[in-house]
């Protein structure tokens, strides 16, 4: 049985901000795929539900040359799966979106919601991390931008302060000739969180970007490993080396989905496959 709560659908962003600060037990509704589960299981005590789906700022899906792609907080994941622009410019993001849950859930789940839920095993963050995504936050005291790798602070925790709302994210425009991919391992096909998910990106100058989920309290951007790979130069030999080195950069745990040892193994396997794929070779 759902808890009793007040529901409010604001006409503009200012109304939303005023409502959001009314009570610490106000929860934001966009897609609702995570929120409804929490409500049904009485895992949260919600007094107020703020529905932001109709706000123009949350409905943006716009690519600007030189600036990149802005995705509003109400944009659903299937929009990313179906977008030819995303497929062409951000392949890893498109692949991660297609891997998330089921078709029906992707029709409701939002990109920003997947980020704000801050699950260590979420599929979208690794791909968004490698593209240097920026989170656009608003509050009564103004707006601010936070790099995605600084947004997560722990399991289900972010830098958001009381009274703040993520209205959109911005993914900078990639350079011509870039390659990227997202690979995951899960217990089941489709509707299951990743046991491990690895995003890899190769820039024209040979520099590599790596993102990974389900191997630490938060999704990770592997900056130190990226630097080591870039210094060595990406090659088949480097891919083999990196597959062994990655164990020094992650901290997986054992839970109901996997053992820590299996996650270490799959992180190694998926990283190697991803790097070889960037080189145009099979892993």
Secondary structure by P-SEA (a helix, b strand, c coil): cccbbbbbbbccaaaaaaaaacccccccccccaaaaaaaaaccccccbbbbcccccccccccccccccccccccccaaaaaaccccccccaaaaaaaaacccccccccccaaaaaaacccccccaaaaaaabbbbbbbcccccccccccccccccccccccccccccbbbbccccccccccccccccccccccccbbbbbbbccccbbbbbbcccccccccaaaaaaaaaaacccaaaaaaaaaaccccbbbbbcccccaaaaaaaaaaaaaaaaaaaacccc
